[in-house]
Amino acid sequence: MSPSLDFVYNIPVVTIPLMGFDGPGADSVDDVALFLSFAEELAHEPVVIVDVRGNPGGNGLLPTRWFYALTGEIIHQNNIWFTTSEHNPTVWEYALLNPYGRFSNPAYTHWLRPSVKGIDGYTIGNYEPRRVIEREQLLVLLVDRHTGSAAEAFADMTFNITNALVIGMPTVGAMSFDMTFPRLWLPSSGMPFGFGTVMSIYPDGHLDECRGIQPDIWVYGDALDAAIAMLRNAGFGDCAEY
């Protein structure tokens, strides 16, 4: 399924089933462009709902790019990550430029380069102090127990902007390790494979492995129905009696 934008009682609802890739060899270029266009279109709306329920993840840079399209700010995650690979810009650029990495050089430079450095044979990323972005727009993010990986990163970032609510059920909790690079290939078949090469550490209790992010508001039924009712009661959208 592709990303979609619907208006429920004049409240915009963006649904993204998968955090797709749009670099060389990717098969979801159009979906990524569509998803990013929704952020630009809705940047000045008073409220936006984003639905990542059931989204298993994928492209870890896409949430950052989407928030940039919406806010004009680069919003980082609330983690520090590291790998035992030495920081070598040439190697890192190659790893992220290859067809399996699916990231373009401008994207790498813009989103990742400022917060990556090497220390004694390790590469450490996202070490900059946490910064909260002030926003008048209300952002409501819908999550559930199937929201994982890059979709959890999306949820994590909402804690770094004001006027944001996470509604639904706890997420998967699959953010401690990542397979950024290297990608390896079996010698006979040439089939690519990999394993966790990057470790992320989050503040205690924020995003625990297998427990995930705890929503601001728990909903055991349909989180979208609950969010729409809450927003209409608060004066957003079409406030006719229902």
Beta strands, then each sheet from edge to edge (+ up, - down):
strand 1: 4-8
strand 2: 11-15
strand 3: 47-51
strand 4: 80-83
strand 5: 116-119
strand 6: 122-125
strand 7: 138-143
strand 8: 164-168
strand 9: 177-178
strand 10: 184-185
strand 11: 192-193
strand 12: 198-201
strand 13: 217-218
sheet 1: 1+ 2- 3- 7- 8- 13-
sheet 2: 5+ 6- 4+ 12- 9+
sheet 3: 10+ 11-
end
